[in-house]
């Protein structure tokens, strides 16, 4: 794959908007990583509820996963990290319940 950041003038045609393409790709990867961590939180939360019968804890953590995902989507610097914290807590709950 070509290095888009280094020499974008050589890669894009005149009628293409290179910086807009790069911003779109960056936003897409940001959304994908945050969304993937969110889906993992939901799956592990359902496992905590279904396997360990901790439905109240699972519901609380799933609500926290929604909040962490919103924070991650609106903050480029935090990105997937708030969701990863919730995922880690859910994994601990799955192991220790």
Short mmCIF file of the C-alpha atoms (twelve columns), coordinates in Angstrom:
data_MODEL
# 
_entry.id   MODEL 
# 
loop_
_atom_site.group_PDB 
_atom_site.id 
_atom_site.type_symbol 
_atom_site.label_atom_id 
_atom_site.label_alt_id 
_atom_site.label_comp_id 
_atom_site.label_asym_id 
_atom_site.label_seq_id 
_atom_site.Cartn_x 
_atom_site.Cartn_y 
_atom_site.Cartn_z 
_atom_site.pdbx_PDB_model_num 
ATOM 1  C CA . UNK A 1  0.000   0.000   0.000  1 
ATOM 2  C CA . UNK A 2  1.298   3.444   -0.848 1 
ATOM 3  C CA . UNK A 3  2.174   5.944   1.834  1 
ATOM 4  C CA . UNK A 4  -0.619  8.496   1.522  1 
ATOM 5  C CA . UNK A 5  0.714   10.843  4.205  1 
ATOM 6  C CA . UNK A 6  4.130   11.306  2.608  1 
ATOM 7  C CA . UNK A 7  3.478   12.196  -0.987 1 
ATOM 8  C CA . UNK A 8  -0.232  12.608  -1.530 1 
ATOM 9  C CA . UNK A 9  0.320   14.868  -4.538 1 
ATOM 10 C CA . UNK A 10 1.741   11.916  -6.487 1 
ATOM 11 C CA . UNK A 11 -1.077  9.516   -5.570 1 
ATOM 12 C CA . UNK A 12 -4.239  11.582  -6.103 1 
ATOM 13 C CA . UNK A 13 -5.441  12.892  -9.440 1 
ATOM 14 C CA . UNK A 14 -6.163  16.581  -9.982 1 
ATOM 15 C CA . UNK A 15 -9.933  16.164  -9.587 1 
ATOM 16 C CA . UNK A 16 -9.588  14.189  -6.322 1 
ATOM 17 C CA . UNK A 17 -9.449  15.863  -2.936 1 
ATOM 18 C CA . UNK A 18 -6.613  14.036  -1.154 1 
ATOM 19 C CA . UNK A 19 -6.925  15.622  2.307  1 
ATOM 20 C CA . UNK A 20 -10.679 14.933  2.357  1 
ATOM 21 C CA . UNK A 21 -10.036 11.285  1.522  1 
ATOM 22 C CA . UNK A 22 -7.489  11.020  4.323  1 
ATOM 23 C CA . UNK A 23 -9.875  12.654  6.847  1 
ATOM 24 C CA . UNK A 24 -12.638 10.267  5.786  1 
ATOM 25 C CA . UNK A 25 -10.335 7.267   6.204  1 
ATOM 26 C CA . UNK A 26 -9.178  8.468   9.627  1 
ATOM 27 C CA . UNK A 27 -12.784 8.914   10.755 1 
ATOM 28 C CA . UNK A 28 -13.730 5.509   9.383  1 
ATOM 29 C CA . UNK A 29 -10.937 3.749   11.269 1 
ATOM 30 C CA . UNK A 30 -11.798 5.716   14.430 1 
ATOM 31 C CA . UNK A 31 -15.452 4.680   14.207 1 
ATOM 32 C CA . UNK A 32 -14.515 1.079   13.435 1 
ATOM 33 C CA . UNK A 33 -12.175 0.677   16.408 1 
ATOM 34 C CA . UNK A 34 -14.577 2.334   18.856 1 
ATOM 35 C CA . UNK A 35 -17.468 0.279   17.466 1 
ATOM 36 C CA . UNK A 36 -15.523 -2.966  17.702 1 
ATOM 37 C CA . UNK A 37 -14.708 -2.371  21.364 1 
ATOM 38 C CA . UNK A 38 -18.373 -1.511  21.977 1 
ATOM 39 C CA . UNK A 39 -19.554 -4.748  20.372 1 
ATOM 40 C CA . UNK A 40 -17.052 -6.704  22.467 1 
ATOM 41 C CA . UNK A 41 -18.441 -4.990  25.592 1 
ATOM 42 C CA . UNK A 42 -21.975 -6.004  24.671 1 
ATOM 43 C CA . UNK A 43 -20.965 -9.624  24.017 1 
ATOM 44 C CA . UNK A 44 -19.024 -9.942  27.281 1 
ATOM 45 C CA . UNK A 45 -21.843 -8.170  29.147 1 
ATOM 46 C CA . UNK A 46 -24.341 -10.678 27.817 1 
ATOM 47 C CA . UNK A 47 -21.979 -13.466 28.851 1 
ATOM 48 C CA . UNK A 48 -21.829 -12.061 32.387 1 
ATOM 49 C CA . UNK A 49 -25.617 -11.978 32.504 1 
ATOM 50 C CA . UNK A 50 -26.235 -15.302 30.842 1 
ATOM 51 C CA . UNK A 51 -23.427 -17.463 32.168 1 
ATOM 52 C CA . UNK A 52 -22.862 -15.957 35.615 1 
ATOM 53 C CA . UNK A 53 -26.471 -14.804 36.171 1 
ATOM 54 C CA . UNK A 54 -25.334 -11.303 37.072 1 
ATOM 55 C CA . UNK A 55 -27.943 -9.456  35.041 1 
ATOM 56 C CA . UNK A 56 -28.064 -6.313  37.172 1 
ATOM 57 C CA . UNK A 57 -24.275 -5.901  36.974 1 
ATOM 58 C CA . UNK A 58 -24.330 -6.675  33.262 1 
ATOM 59 C CA . UNK A 59 -27.007 -4.064  32.587 1 
ATOM 60 C CA . UNK A 60 -25.109 -1.419  34.542 1 
ATOM 61 C CA . UNK A 61 -21.902 -2.211  32.655 1 
ATOM 62 C CA . UNK A 62 -23.672 -2.182  29.284 1 
ATOM 63 C CA . UNK A 63 -25.038 1.284   30.096 1 
ATOM 64 C CA . UNK A 64 -21.474 2.316   31.000 1 
ATOM 65 C CA . UNK A 65 -20.315 0.846   27.676 1 
ATOM 66 C CA . UNK A 66 -22.784 3.106   25.861 1 
ATOM 67 C CA . UNK A 67 -21.470 6.144   27.734 1 
ATOM 68 C CA . UNK A 68 -17.839 5.157   27.142 1 
ATOM 69 C CA . UNK A 69 -18.551 4.656   23.442 1 
ATOM 70 C CA . UNK A 70 -20.131 8.104   23.165 1 
ATOM 71 C CA . UNK A 71 -17.105 9.637   24.873 1 
ATOM 72 C CA . UNK A 72 -14.772 7.702   22.578 1 
ATOM 73 C CA . UNK A 73 -16.634 8.722   19.437 1 
ATOM 74 C CA . UNK A 74 -16.554 12.409  20.307 1 
ATOM 75 C CA . UNK A 75 -12.924 12.439  21.428 1 
ATOM 76 C CA . UNK A 76 -10.278 11.528  18.864 1 
ATOM 77 C CA . UNK A 77 -7.573  11.451  21.527 1 
ATOM 78 C CA . UNK A 78 -9.409  8.966   23.773 1 
ATOM 79 C CA . UNK A 79 -10.881 6.848   20.955 1 
ATOM 80 C CA . UNK A 80 -11.268 3.217   22.077 1 
ATOM 81 C CA . UNK A 81 -9.710  3.610   25.546 1 
ATOM 82 C CA . UNK A 82 -12.881 4.346   27.594 1 
ATOM 83 C CA . UNK A 83 -14.571 1.322   26.060 1 
ATOM 84 C CA . UNK A 84 -11.519 -0.806  26.745 1 
ATOM 85 C CA . UNK A 85 -11.730 0.079   30.439 1 
ATOM 86 C CA . UNK A 86 -15.346 -1.085  30.538 1 
ATOM 87 C CA . UNK A 87 -14.397 -4.207  28.572 1 
ATOM 88 C CA . UNK A 88 -11.660 -4.968  31.078 1 
ATOM 89 C CA . UNK A 89 -14.073 -4.594  33.979 1 
ATOM 90 C CA . UNK A 90 -16.567 -6.863  32.243 1 
ATOM 91 C CA . UNK A 91 -13.876 -9.465  31.632 1 
ATOM 92 C CA . UNK A 92 -12.956 -9.355  35.326 1 
ATOM 93 C CA . UNK A 93 -16.601 -9.764  36.246 1 
ATOM 94 C CA . UNK A 94 -16.845 -12.746 33.921 1 
ATOM 95 C CA . UNK A 95 -13.822 -14.345 35.518 1 
ATOM 96 C CA . UNK A 96 -14.554 -13.566 39.167 1 
ATOM 97 C CA . UNK A 97 -18.335 -14.030 39.485 1 
# 
